[in-house]
Amino acid sequence: MPADRIVRLLVSGLLLAGASGVLALGAMLVSHSIGGSGADAGLLAWTLAFAVILPVGVLVVMAAILVSARGRISRTVPNMGWTIPGKGQ
């Protein structure tokens, strides 16, 4: 078996083990915050707001800016062969 295939299999196994560990820690955190006081639930909500909602919001805003900029560029920059008003062409 080639060396790159062995490395790929080892890295895939390590990735699956790491993902399983992260999921287990997340499940423990959620169960701890649900069973604990209101402060634990508040801390979990605050953490999720910054770890999940903020990046998703940034991506949505970036997509909205790209969509709106795309329309402005096509109206502002003329196609080949068009003259630009006021440039004396």
N, CA, C and O atoms as a Tinker XYZ file with bonds, in Angstrom:
   356  protein
     1  N      0.850000   -1.179000    0.000000    73     2
     2  CA     0.000000    0.000000    0.000000    64     1     3
     3  C      0.894000    1.241000    0.000000    63     2     4     5
     4  O      1.848000    1.313000    0.776000    81     3
     5  N      0.597000    2.218000   -0.862000    73     3     6
     6  CA     1.429000    3.422000   -0.927000    64     5     7
     7  C      1.357000    4.220000    0.381000    63     6     8     9
     8  O      0.396000    4.139000    1.145000    81     7
     9  N      2.413000    4.983000    0.592000    73     7    10
    10  CA     2.530000    5.744000    1.841000    64     9    11
    11  C      1.452000    6.816000    1.964000    63    10    12    13
    12  O      0.943000    7.053000    3.059000    81    11
    13  N      1.094000    7.473000    0.848000    73    11    14
    14  CA     0.072000    8.522000    0.938000    64    13    15
    15  C     -1.293000    7.953000    1.305000    63    14    16    17
    16  O     -2.079000    8.619000    1.978000    81    15
    17  N     -1.584000    6.731000    0.871000    73    15    18
    18  CA    -2.855000    6.098000    1.246000    64    17    19
    19  C     -2.872000    5.744000    2.730000    63    18    20    21
    20  O     -3.904000    5.886000    3.387000    81    19
    21  N     -1.756000    5.292000    3.258000    73    19    22
    22  CA    -1.669000    4.978000    4.688000    64    21    23
    23  C     -1.860000    6.239000    5.514000    63    22    24    25
    24  O     -2.589000    6.237000    6.506000    81    23
    25  N     -1.205000    7.310000    5.103000    73    23    26
    26  CA    -1.338000    8.575000    5.826000    64    25    27
    27  C     -2.784000    9.064000    5.759000    63    26    28    29
    28  O     -3.321000    9.543000    6.757000    81    27
    29  N     -3.412000    8.947000    4.598000    73    27    30
    30  CA    -4.794000    9.376000    4.451000    64    29    31
    31  C     -5.721000    8.580000    5.368000    63    30    32    33
    32  O     -6.620000    9.152000    5.984000    81    31
    33  N     -5.512000    7.274000    5.462000    73    31    34
    34  CA    -6.338000    6.452000    6.348000    64    33    35
    35  C     -6.112000    6.813000    7.818000    63    34    36    37
    36  O     -7.065000    6.873000    8.594000    81    35
    37  N     -4.861000    7.053000    8.199000    73    35    38
    38  CA    -4.578000    7.433000    9.586000    64    37    39
    39  C     -5.190000    8.792000    9.930000    63    38    40    41
    40  O     -5.760000    8.967000   11.007000    81    39
    41  N     -5.070000    9.745000    9.016000    73    39    42
    42  CA    -5.635000   11.069000    9.264000    64    41    43
    43  C     -7.156000   11.003000    9.322000    63    42    44    45
    44  O     -7.772000   11.692000   10.135000    81    43
    45  N     -7.769000   10.185000    8.470000    73    43    46
    46  CA    -9.222000   10.032000    8.512000    64    45    47
    47  C     -9.672000    9.437000    9.835000    63    46    48    49
    48  O    -10.675000    9.870000   10.403000    81    47
    49  N     -8.941000    8.452000   10.328000    73    47    50
    50  CA    -9.265000    7.864000   11.627000    64    49    51
    51  C     -9.119000    8.862000   12.761000    63    50    52    53
    52  O     -9.960000    8.919000   13.658000    81    51
    53  N     -8.047000    9.652000   12.719000    73    51    54
    54  CA    -7.851000   10.672000   13.753000    64    53    55
    55  C     -8.936000   11.747000   13.681000    63    54    56    57
    56  O     -9.395000   12.240000   14.712000    81    55
    57  N     -9.343000   12.107000   12.466000    73    55    58
    58  CA   -10.403000   13.097000   12.307000    64    57    59
    59  C    -11.720000   12.586000   12.869000    63    58    60    61
    60  O    -12.433000   13.331000   13.541000    81    59
    61  N    -12.054000   11.332000   12.606000    73    59    62
    62  CA   -13.282000   10.759000   13.151000    64    61    63
    63  C    -13.227000   10.671000   14.675000    63    62    64    65
    64  O    -14.218000   10.945000   15.351000    81    63
    65  N    -12.065000   10.288000   15.216000    73    63    66
    66  CA   -11.936000   10.223000   16.674000    64    65    67
    67  C    -12.057000   11.607000   17.297000    63    66    68    69
    68  O    -12.693000   11.762000   18.340000    81    67
    69  N    -11.457000   12.610000   16.673000    73    67    70
    70  CA   -11.560000   13.973000   17.189000    64    69    71
    71  C    -12.971000   14.507000   17.120000    63    70    72    73
    72  O    -13.437000   15.161000   18.053000    81    71
    73  N    -13.664000   14.233000   16.010000    73    71    74
    74  CA   -15.053000   14.681000   15.876000    64    73    75
    75  C    -15.944000   13.995000   16.904000    63    74    76    77
    76  O    -16.849000   14.625000   17.453000    81    75
    77  N    -15.703000   12.724000   17.171000    73    75    78
    78  CA   -16.482000   12.014000   18.185000    64    77    79
    79  C    -16.236000   12.604000   19.563000    63    78    80    81
    80  O    -17.168000   12.745000   20.355000    81    79
    81  N    -14.995000   12.948000   19.851000    73    79    82
    82  CA   -14.674000   13.568000   21.137000    64    81    83
    83  C    -15.337000   14.924000   21.297000    63    82    84    85
    84  O    -15.845000   15.247000   22.371000    81    83
    85  N    -15.336000   15.714000   20.242000    73    83    86
    86  CA   -15.983000   17.031000   20.308000    64    85    87
    87  C    -17.482000   16.877000   20.508000    63    86    88    89
    88  O    -18.077000   17.618000   21.290000    81    87
    89  N    -18.102000   15.929000   19.816000    73    87    90
    90  CA   -19.536000   15.697000   20.002000    64    89    91
    91  C    -19.841000   15.228000   21.420000    63    90    92    93
    92  O    -20.842000   15.645000   22.003000    81    91
    93  N    -18.996000   14.368000   21.981000    73    91    94
    94  CA   -19.213000   13.898000   23.349000    64    93    95
    95  C    -19.076000   15.042000   24.344000    63    94    96    97
    96  O    -19.870000   15.148000   25.278000    81    95
    97  N    -18.074000   15.900000   24.154000    73    95    98
    98  CA   -17.922000   17.051000   25.045000    64    97    99
    99  C    -19.100000   18.012000   24.909000    63    98   100   101
   100  O    -19.565000   18.559000   25.909000    81    99
   101  N    -19.583000   18.223000   23.703000    73    99   102
   102  CA   -20.745000   19.077000   23.501000    64   101   103
   103  C    -21.984000   18.523000   24.171000    63   102   104   105
   104  O    -22.759000   19.273000   24.765000    81   103
   105  N    -22.182000   17.204000   24.081000    73   103   106
   106  CA   -23.334000   16.589000   24.734000    64   105   107
   107  C    -23.229000   16.714000   26.250000    63   106   108   109
   108  O    -24.232000   16.945000   26.927000    81   107
   109  N    -22.029000   16.564000   26.780000    73   107   110
   110  CA   -21.841000   16.732000   28.233000    64   109   111
   111  C    -22.100000   18.173000   28.650000    63   110   112   113
   112  O    -22.683000   18.410000   29.708000    81   111
   113  N    -21.682000   19.131000   27.847000    73   111   114
   114  CA   -21.906000   20.536000   28.165000    64   113   115
   115  C    -23.391000   20.877000   28.172000    63   114   116   117
   116  O    -23.868000   21.576000   29.066000    81   115
   117  N    -24.126000   20.379000   27.167000    73   115   118
   118  CA   -25.560000   20.645000   27.098000    64   117   119
   119  C    -26.279000   19.989000   28.267000    63   118   120   121
   120  O    -27.142000   20.614000   28.883000    81   119
   121  N    -25.943000   18.744000   28.586000    73   119   122
   122  CA   -26.614000   18.073000   29.700000    64   121   123
   123  C    -26.282000   18.745000   31.026000    63   122   124   125
   124  O    -27.136000   18.826000   31.908000    81   123
   125  N    -25.073000   19.219000   31.173000    73   123   126
   126  CA   -24.681000   19.923000   32.403000    64   125   127
   127  C    -25.419000   21.251000   32.536000    63   126   128   129
   128  O    -25.864000   21.610000   33.626000    81   127
   129  N    -25.549000   21.980000   31.428000    73   127   130
   130  CA   -26.206000   23.279000   31.510000    64   129   131
   131  C    -27.710000   23.139000   31.714000    63   130   132   133
   132  O    -28.322000   23.986000   32.363000    81   131
   133  N    -28.315000   22.086000   31.171000    73   131   134
   134  CA   -29.749000   21.877000   31.367000    64   133   135
   135  C    -30.034000   21.472000   32.808000    63   134   136   137
   136  O    -31.006000   21.933000   33.407000    81   135
   137  N    -29.192000   20.615000   33.357000    73   135   138
   138  CA   -29.412000   20.138000   34.714000    64   137   139
   139  C    -28.969000   21.117000   35.783000    63   138   140   141
   140  O    -29.319000   20.941000   36.950000    81   139
   141  N    -28.227000   22.120000   35.433000    73   139   142
   142  CA   -27.689000   23.054000   36.417000    64   141   143
   143  C    -28.586000   24.251000   36.634000    63   142   144   145
   144  O    -29.792000   24.211000   36.390000    81   143
   145  N    -27.966000   25.309000   37.096000    73   143   146
   146  CA   -28.725000   26.527000   37.406000    64   145   147
   147  C    -28.976000   27.337000   36.139000    63   146   148   149
   148  O    -28.556000   26.956000   35.046000    81   147
   149  N    -29.662000   28.453000   36.305000    73   147   150
   150  CA   -29.944000   29.333000   35.184000    64   149   151
   151  C    -28.697000   30.004000   34.650000    63   150   152   153
   152  O    -28.639000   30.369000   33.476000    81   151
   153  N    -27.691000   30.173000   35.510000    73   151   154
   154  CA   -26.446000   30.793000   35.062000    64   153   155
   155  C    -25.733000   29.908000   34.049000    63   154   156   157
   156  O    -25.128000   30.409000   33.101000    81   155
   157  N    -25.803000   28.587000   34.247000    73   155   158
   158  CA   -25.175000   27.680000   33.285000    64   157   159
   159  C    -25.864000   27.757000   31.930000    63   158   160   161
   160  O    -25.204000   27.768000   30.891000    81   159
   161  N    -27.180000   27.810000   31.942000    73   159   162
   162  CA   -27.919000   27.915000   30.682000    64   161   163
   163  C    -27.645000   29.254000   29.999000    63   162   164   165
   164  O    -27.546000   29.323000   28.774000    81   163
   165  N    -27.523000   30.308000   30.791000    73   163   166
   166  CA   -27.198000   31.610000   30.223000    64   165   167
   167  C    -25.817000   31.625000   29.597000    63   166   168   169
   168  O    -25.622000   32.210000   28.532000    81   167
   169  N    -24.857000   30.986000   30.252000    73   167   170
   170  CA   -23.507000   30.901000   29.701000    64   169   171
   171  C    -23.501000   30.098000   28.403000    63   170   172   173
   172  O    -22.803000   30.453000   27.453000    81   171
   173  N    -24.280000   29.014000   28.363000    73   171   174
   174  CA   -24.370000   28.222000   27.139000    64   173   175
   175  C    -24.988000   29.046000   26.008000    63   174   176   177
   176  O    -24.504000   29.001000   24.877000    81   175
   177  N    -26.044000   29.790000   26.300000    73   175   178
   178  CA   -26.678000   30.612000   25.274000    64   177   179
   179  C    -25.725000   31.689000   24.772000    63   178   180   181
   180  O    -25.657000   31.941000   23.569000    81   179
   181  N    -24.992000   32.323000   25.673000    73   179   182
   182  CA   -24.029000   33.359000   25.299000    64   181   183
   183  C    -22.931000   32.763000   24.411000    63   182   184   185
   184  O    -22.537000   33.367000   23.413000    81   183
   185  N    -22.447000   31.589000   24.776000    73   183   186
   186  CA   -21.394000   30.924000   23.999000    64   185   187
   187  C    -21.913000   30.544000   22.618000    63   186   188   189
   188  O    -21.225000   30.747000   21.617000    81   187
   189  N    -23.115000   29.997000   22.560000    73   187   190
   190  CA   -23.669000   29.617000   21.260000    64   189   191
   191  C    -23.917000   30.836000   20.380000    63   190   192   193
   192  O    -23.778000   30.768000   19.159000    81   191
   193  N    -24.284000   31.945000   21.001000    73   191   194
   194  CA   -24.515000   33.157000   20.222000    64   193   195
   195  C    -23.233000   33.603000   19.521000    63   194   196   197
   196  O    -23.273000   34.019000   18.363000    81   195
   197  N    -22.124000   33.520000   20.197000    73   195   198
   198  CA   -20.872000   33.944000   19.580000    64   197   199
   199  C    -20.256000   32.863000   18.709000    63   198   200   201
   200  O    -19.612000   33.180000   17.709000    81   199
   201  N    -20.435000   31.605000   19.057000    73   199   202
   202  CA   -19.783000   30.525000   18.317000    64   201   203
   203  C    -20.564000   30.090000   17.086000    63   202   204   205
   204  O    -19.975000   29.558000   16.145000    81   203
   205  N    -21.869000   30.302000   17.072000    73   203   206
   206  CA   -22.687000   29.815000   15.961000    64   205   207
   207  C    -23.381000   30.959000   15.230000    63   206   208   209
   208  O    -23.238000   31.100000   14.015000    81   207
   209  N    -24.125000   31.771000   15.960000    73   207   210
   210  CA   -24.970000   32.772000   15.321000    64   209   211
   211  C    -24.145000   33.895000   14.705000    63   210   212   213
   212  O    -24.479000   34.359000   13.615000    81   211
   213  N    -23.098000   34.340000   15.352000    73   211   214
   214  CA   -22.287000   35.436000   14.829000    64   213   215
   215  C    -21.613000   35.078000   13.500000    63   214   216   217
   216  O    -21.708000   35.870000   12.562000    81   215
   217  N    -20.934000   33.926000   13.367000    73   215   218
   218  CA   -20.354000   33.599000   12.056000    64   217   219
   219  C    -21.399000   33.424000   10.956000    63   218   220   221
   220  O    -21.166000   33.812000    9.811000    81   219
   221  N    -22.542000   32.845000   11.294000    73   219   222
   222  CA   -23.595000   32.686000   10.295000    64   221   223
   223  C    -24.112000   34.063000    9.862000    63   222   224   225
   224  O    -24.369000   34.288000    8.680000    81   223
   225  N    -24.261000   34.969000   10.810000    73   223   226
   226  CA   -24.695000   36.321000   10.482000    64   225   227
   227  C    -23.706000   37.042000    9.589000    63   226   228   229
   228  O    -24.100000   37.765000    8.674000    81   227
   229  N    -22.429000   36.849000    9.848000    73   227   230
   230  CA   -21.397000   37.479000    9.017000    64   229   231
   231  C    -21.477000   36.939000    7.591000    63   230   232   233
   232  O    -21.351000   37.701000    6.633000    81   231
   233  N    -21.683000   35.634000    7.446000    73   231   234
   234  CA   -21.799000   35.057000    6.107000    64   233   235
   235  C    -23.029000   35.581000    5.372000    63   234   236   237
   236  O    -22.972000   35.831000    4.167000    81   235
   237  N    -24.134000   35.748000    6.084000    73   235   238
   238  CA   -25.350000   36.269000    5.457000    64   237   239
   239  C    -25.139000   37.709000    5.011000    63   238   240   241
   240  O    -25.553000   38.084000    3.914000    81   239
   241  N    -24.502000   38.512000    5.845000    73   239   242
   242  CA   -24.240000   39.911000    5.476000    64   241   243
   243  C    -23.299000   39.986000    4.281000    63   242   244   245
   244  O    -23.507000   40.802000    3.383000    81   243
   245  N    -22.266000   39.145000    4.256000    73   243   246
   246  CA   -21.346000   39.134000    3.117000    64   245   247
   247  C    -22.070000   38.755000    1.830000    63   246   248   249
   248  O    -21.828000   39.355000    0.783000    81   247
   249  N    -22.963000   37.757000    1.901000    73   247   250
   250  CA   -23.717000   37.352000    0.716000    64   249   251
   251  C    -24.624000   38.486000    0.243000    63   250   252   253
   252  O    -24.755000   38.719000   -0.959000    81   251
   253  N    -25.245000   39.186000    1.181000    73   251   254
   254  CA   -26.117000   40.305000    0.802000    64   253   255
   255  C    -25.316000   41.424000    0.154000    63   254   256   257
   256  O    -25.781000   42.028000   -0.813000    81   255
   257  N    -24.137000   41.710000    0.659000    73   255   258
   258  CA   -23.295000   42.754000    0.072000    64   257   259
   259  C    -22.857000   42.360000   -1.332000    63   258   260   261
   260  O    -22.857000   43.192000   -2.240000    81   259
   261  N    -22.483000   41.094000   -1.517000    73   259   262
   262  CA   -22.058000   40.650000   -2.843000    64   261   263
   263  C    -23.204000   40.725000   -3.847000    63   262   264   265
   264  O    -23.002000   41.122000   -4.995000    81   263
   265  N    -24.400000   40.347000   -3.420000    73   263   266
   266  CA   -25.540000   40.395000   -4.332000    64   265   267
   267  C    -25.864000   41.835000   -4.701000    63   266   268   269
   268  O    -26.121000   42.130000   -5.869000    81   267
   269  N    -25.857000   42.728000   -3.731000    73   267   270
   270  CA   -26.179000   44.123000   -4.041000    64   269   271
   271  C    -25.063000   44.785000   -4.845000    63   270   272   273
   272  O    -25.351000   45.620000   -5.703000    81   271
   273  N    -23.817000   44.445000   -4.600000    73   271   274
   274  CA   -22.703000   45.027000   -5.352000    64   273   275
   275  C    -22.710000   44.534000   -6.792000    63   274   276   277
   276  O    -22.338000   45.268000   -7.708000    81   275
   277  N    -23.127000   43.313000   -6.986000    73   275   278
   278  CA   -23.160000   42.765000   -8.336000    64   277   279
   279  C    -24.119000   43.562000   -9.222000    63   278   280   281
   280  O    -23.811000   43.823000  -10.385000    81   279
   281  N    -25.251000   43.941000   -8.697000    73   279   282
   282  CA   -26.204000   44.728000   -9.467000    64   281   283
   283  C    -25.691000   46.124000   -9.760000    63   282   284   285
   284  O    -25.896000   46.635000  -10.861000    81   283
   285  N    -25.026000   46.754000   -8.793000    73   283   286
   286  CA   -24.500000   48.102000   -9.005000    64   285   287
   287  C    -23.386000   48.111000  -10.021000    63   286   288   289
   288  O    -23.309000   49.032000  -10.835000    81   287
   289  N    -22.529000   47.128000  -10.002000    73   287   290
   290  CA   -21.401000   47.104000  -10.934000    64   289   291
   291  C    -21.907000   46.967000  -12.365000    63   290   292   293
   292  O    -21.392000   47.623000  -13.271000    81   291
   293  N    -22.908000   46.122000  -12.574000    73   291   294
   294  CA   -23.383000   45.938000  -13.939000    64   293   295
   295  C    -24.078000   47.195000  -14.464000    63   294   296   297
   296  O    -24.084000   47.427000  -15.673000    81   295
   297  N    -24.662000   48.009000  -13.585000    73   295   298
   298  CA   -25.306000   49.240000  -14.041000    64   297   299
   299  C    -24.295000   50.372000  -14.199000    63   298   300   301
   300  O    -24.507000   51.279000  -15.005000    81   299
   301  N    -23.213000   50.334000  -13.453000    73   299   302
   302  CA   -22.266000   51.444000  -13.447000    64   301   303
   303  C    -21.231000   51.307000  -14.565000    63   302   304   305
   304  O    -20.921000   52.289000  -15.240000    81   303
   305  N    -20.702000   50.119000  -14.766000    73   303   306
   306  CA   -19.642000   49.911000  -15.746000    64   305   307
   307  C    -20.277000   49.507000  -17.066000    63   306   308   309
   308  O    -20.971000   48.492000  -17.127000    81   307
   309  N    -20.054000   50.283000  -18.126000    73   307   310
   310  CA   -20.668000   49.941000  -19.413000    64   309   311
   311  C    -19.993000   48.728000  -20.046000    63   310   312   313
   312  O    -18.843000   48.407000  -19.747000    81   311
   313  N    -20.731000   48.069000  -20.918000    73   311   314
   314  CA   -20.178000   46.938000  -21.652000    64   313   315
   315  C    -19.243000   47.445000  -22.743000    63   314   316   317
   316  O    -19.144000   48.650000  -22.977000    81   315
   317  N    -18.570000   46.536000  -23.396000    73   315   318
   318  CA   -17.663000   46.903000  -24.499000    64   317   319
   319  C    -18.439000   47.614000  -25.594000    63   318   320   321
   320  O    -19.519000   47.170000  -25.984000    81   319
   321  N    -17.898000   48.707000  -26.088000    73   319   322
   322  CA   -18.514000   49.427000  -27.187000    64   321   323
   323  C    -19.410000   50.566000  -26.751000    63   322   324   325
   324  O    -19.778000   51.400000  -27.578000    81   323
   325  N    -19.769000   50.629000  -25.499000    73   323   326
   326  CA   -20.610000   51.731000  -25.035000    64   325   327
   327  C    -19.749000   52.933000  -24.720000    63   326   328   329
   328  O    -18.584000   52.787000  -24.351000    81   327
   329  N    -20.295000   54.088000  -24.857000    73   327   330
   330  CA   -19.556000   55.287000  -24.498000    64   329   331
   331  C    -19.928000   55.704000  -23.078000    63   330   332   333
   332  O    -21.040000   55.471000  -22.605000    81   331
   333  N    -18.972000   56.317000  -22.429000    73   331   334
   334  CA   -19.183000   56.819000  -21.083000    64   333   335
   335  C    -19.587000   58.287000  -21.210000    63   334   336   337
   336  O    -18.843000   59.089000  -21.773000    81   335
   337  N    -20.757000   58.636000  -20.691000    73   335   338
   338  CA   -21.237000   60.027000  -20.822000    64   337   339
   339  C    -20.282000   61.002000  -20.143000    63   338   340   341
   340  O    -19.812000   60.751000  -19.033000    81   339
   341  N    -19.996000   62.119000  -20.817000    73   339   342
   342  CA   -19.163000   63.156000  -20.254000    64   341   343
   343  C    -17.676000   62.923000  -20.420000    63   342   344   345
   344  O    -16.876000   63.707000  -19.909000    81   343
   345  N    -17.277000   61.866000  -21.123000    73   343   346
   346  CA   -15.850000   61.584000  -21.305000    64   345   347
   347  C    -15.343000   61.990000  -22.682000    63   346   348   349
   348  O    -14.151000   61.874000  -22.963000    81   347
   349  N    -16.225000   62.459000  -23.529000    73   347   350
   350  CA   -15.806000   62.970000  -24.816000    64   349   351
   351  C    -15.342000   61.914000  -25.792000    63   350   352   353
   352  O    -14.408000   62.146000  -26.559000    81   351
   353  N    -15.962000   60.789000  -25.779000    73   351   354
   354  CA   -15.531000   59.729000  -26.694000    64   353   355
   355  C    -16.222000   59.872000  -28.004000    63   354   356
   356  O    -15.994000   59.073000  -28.913000    81   355
